[in-house]
Amino acid sequence: MKILILDGSPHPNGTTSLLRKAFAEGALSAGHTVDTFHTAKEDLHPCLGCNHCRNTGDGCVYKDGMEKLNPLLLMADCVVFSTPLYYFGMSAQIKMAIDRFFANNQVLRAQKKQAVLLAACGDTDSWALDALDAHYHAVCHYLHWENAGEVNAIGMYTPADIEGSAYLEEARALGRSLKGE
């Protein structure tokens, strides 16, 4: 199975990145291939809603990091959304890439894919990830992608917090558990 991880964290050694790395370890140990696209490190622009992609058939008006992401996205069997909680939603970095799915909307909605959510936050309230989780499920529903699992790590403010938790093994196990068609 070809797995694409969209990394929405700007912190290469933060809690979300540790979740992502644990998931990738599990997936690789199960024989899957894993590509990671670091949204915070790429030159990305926000979708303008200009419809250039639809009206011209020439893709997005921006020629930026999405040109690197799009082939990976279209070939992936599973797309992993790995994001920290930023003000009760996905990070702006990953959200910008998701908004740009619009240029490939028809193709993405026709492809049978699995999706995974890896999210971490420092908040300890049980409801803290509810809005982010609802957004993820709405994206899966809209794209007709199967939710293959989630790791929602609450109360994980620092790397030391998550290193002492069960969340990393949960992410590894999720990566190992994915089954291709």
RAMOFEN-V198491 format. One record per backbone hydrogen bond with DSSP energy under -1.0 kcal/mol. CO is the residue of the C=O (numbers start at 1). NH is the residue of the N-H. Records with the same first field share a line. If there is no record, write none. Layout:
BEGIN
CO->NH / NH
END
This chain:
BEGIN
1->33
2->77 / 78
3->35
4->80
5->37
6->82
7->39
11->14
14->18
15->19
16->20
17->21
18->22
19->23
20->24
21->25
22->26
23->27
24->28
25->29
27->32
28->31
33->3
35->5
37->7 / 39
38->41
42->44
43->65
51->55
52->56
64->67
65->68 / 69
66->70
69->73
70->74
71->75
72->76
77->114
78->4
79->116
80->6
81->118
82->8
83->120
89->86
91->95
92->96
93->97
94->98
95->99
96->100
98->101
99->102
100->103
101->104
102->105
104->108
105->109
113->146
114->79
115->148
116->81
117->151
118->83
119->153
120->85
121->156
123->155
125->128
127->130
129->133
130->134
131->135
132->136
133->137
134->138
135->139
136->140
137->141
138->142
139->143
140->145
146->115
149->117
151->119
153->121
158->162
159->163
160->164
162->165
166->170
167->171
168->172
169->173
170->174
171->175
172->176
173->177
END
